[in-house]
Amino acid sequence: MTSQSDTPSEKKDKIPWYAYFIGAVLYTAFAGWLFAESSPLAWVCIISAPVGFFYAWGAWKREKRTKNNT
């Protein structure tokens, strides 16, 4: 049997805030384009875009807090 003597390091797989921000901007632009085409899918995009901005803001605050603690 093998034993794990190494402790796991801090996870680095968190998505950076700018990825959420870019996604929200793309959803906003896509929603505008779909509204121009009179597509019902535009409502999904226009509702999803603020959620992306909210997650970007939260990730930015978390990143800022961890930088200040270090």
C-alpha positions as CSV (number, residue, x, y, z in Angstrom):
1,M,0.0,0.0,0.0
2,T,1.1,3.5,-0.6
3,S,0.6,6.4,1.7
4,Q,0.2,10.0,0.8
5,S,2.6,12.0,2.9
6,D,2.3,15.2,0.9
7,T,-0.4,17.6,1.8
8,P,-2.5,18.9,-1.1
9,S,-1.6,22.4,-2.1
10,E,-4.1,25.2,-2.4
11,K,-6.3,24.7,-5.4
12,K,-5.6,27.0,-8.3
13,D,-8.6,26.0,-10.5
14,K,-10.7,29.0,-9.7
15,I,-11.9,31.0,-12.7
16,P,-10.5,34.5,-12.8
17,W,-12.8,37.5,-12.6
18,Y,-12.1,38.7,-16.1
19,A,-13.3,35.4,-17.6
20,Y,-16.7,36.0,-16.1
21,F,-16.6,39.6,-17.3
22,I,-15.7,38.7,-20.9
23,G,-18.5,36.1,-20.8
24,A,-21.0,38.6,-19.6
25,V,-20.0,41.1,-22.3
26,L,-20.4,38.5,-24.9
27,Y,-23.8,37.5,-23.6
28,T,-24.9,41.2,-23.7
29,A,-23.6,41.6,-27.3
30,F,-25.3,38.4,-28.3
31,A,-28.6,39.4,-26.7
32,G,-28.5,42.7,-28.6
33,W,-27.9,40.9,-31.9
34,L,-30.7,38.4,-31.2
35,F,-33.1,41.2,-30.2
36,A,-32.4,42.7,-33.6
37,E,-33.3,39.4,-35.2
38,S,-36.5,39.1,-33.0
39,S,-35.3,35.8,-31.5
40,P,-36.8,34.5,-28.2
41,L,-33.3,33.3,-27.3
42,A,-32.4,36.9,-26.7
43,W,-34.3,36.8,-23.4
44,V,-32.1,34.0,-22.1
45,C,-29.0,36.0,-23.0
46,I,-30.3,39.2,-21.5
47,I,-31.1,37.4,-18.2
48,S,-27.8,35.6,-18.1
49,A,-25.6,38.6,-18.7
50,P,-26.2,40.3,-15.3
51,V,-25.5,36.9,-13.6
52,G,-22.1,36.9,-15.3
53,F,-21.4,40.5,-14.1
54,F,-22.4,39.5,-10.6
55,Y,-20.0,36.5,-10.6
56,A,-17.2,38.7,-12.1
57,W,-17.7,41.2,-9.3
58,G,-17.7,38.4,-6.6
59,A,-14.5,36.8,-8.1
60,W,-12.8,40.2,-8.3
61,K,-13.6,40.9,-4.6
62,R,-12.3,37.5,-3.6
63,E,-9.1,38.0,-5.6
64,K,-8.6,41.5,-4.1
65,R,-9.2,40.1,-0.6
66,T,-6.6,37.3,-1.0
67,K,-4.0,39.7,-2.4
68,N,-4.5,42.1,0.5
69,N,-4.1,39.2,3.0
70,T,-0.8,38.1,1.5
